[in-house]
Amino acid sequence: MIATFTWMLTTTMLAFQATSAAPAPRYDGSRPLLCAATDVMACEDTRACTREAPEAVNLPPFVKIDTSRRRIEATDGSNRSAEIATMTNADGRLVMHGEQNGRAWNVIVASDTGRMSVAVAGDRVGYVVFGSCTQP
């Protein structure tokens, strides 16, 4: 009985170690990403920046980043999308740039955590967006 218990405990511990030793997912663009904005800072002209909900600045609930197609697409059926002009992996981050409708944007995703930061700049307007990505 004790031998059986010891064997079960040892097997469980080894399985836990093998599971916990598995590498974390790499959010490096090798697979599509599903991302959501959680916090937005909106800055307009000479007004102070304000914290806004993503939907208050017309962001979709989720976007899909497909680096193989060099495209970012809203998943809400609105058909909104943007072409990724440049893309690199540097210092543990997936870095993407583009422009659309007179605004330039940058997206950075931490390869180890999936945390996302976005900056959008236009004519006397800017947004900083924070969020997270996962691999669907």
NORWONOR-V787422 format. One record per pair of residues at least 24 apart in sequence whose ideal C-beta (glycine too) atoms are under 7 Angstrom apart, sorted by sequence separation. I is the first residue (numbers start at 0). J is the second residue. D is the distance in Angstrom with one decimal. If there is no record, write none. Layout:
BEGIN
i=I j=J d=D
i=I j=J d=D
END
This chain:
BEGIN
i=108 j=132 d=5.3
i=35 j=60 d=6.4
i=35 j=61 d=5.2
i=34 j=61 d=6.7
i=33 j=61 d=5.8
i=34 j=62 d=5.2
i=33 j=63 d=5.7
i=34 j=64 d=6.1
i=31 j=63 d=5.9
i=32 j=64 d=4.3
i=31 j=64 d=6.6
i=31 j=65 d=4.7
i=28 j=66 d=3.7
i=28 j=86 d=6.7
i=28 j=88 d=6.8
i=27 j=88 d=5.4
i=28 j=93 d=4.7
i=27 j=93 d=5.5
i=26 j=93 d=6.4
i=56 j=126 d=6.4
i=32 j=108 d=6.7
i=44 j=123 d=4.7
i=34 j=115 d=5.4
i=43 j=124 d=5.1
i=26 j=108 d=5.2
i=42 j=124 d=6.9
i=26 j=109 d=6.8
i=27 j=110 d=4.7
i=42 j=125 d=4.6
i=26 j=110 d=5.2
i=25 j=110 d=5.4
i=41 j=126 d=5.4
i=40 j=126 d=6.8
i=26 j=113 d=4.4
i=39 j=126 d=6.1
i=40 j=127 d=4.5
i=23 j=111 d=6.0
i=39 j=128 d=5.1
i=38 j=129 d=4.5
i=36 j=128 d=4.9
i=37 j=129 d=5.9
i=37 j=130 d=4.9
i=36 j=130 d=4.2
i=37 j=131 d=6.8
i=35 j=130 d=5.2
i=34 j=130 d=5.8
i=35 j=131 d=6.3
i=34 j=131 d=6.9
i=34 j=132 d=4.0
i=33 j=132 d=6.6
i=32 j=132 d=4.3
i=33 j=133 d=5.5
i=32 j=134 d=6.2
i=33 j=135 d=4.7
i=30 j=134 d=5.1
i=31 j=135 d=6.7
i=26 j=132 d=5.7
i=26 j=134 d=7.0
i=24 j=134 d=5.7
END
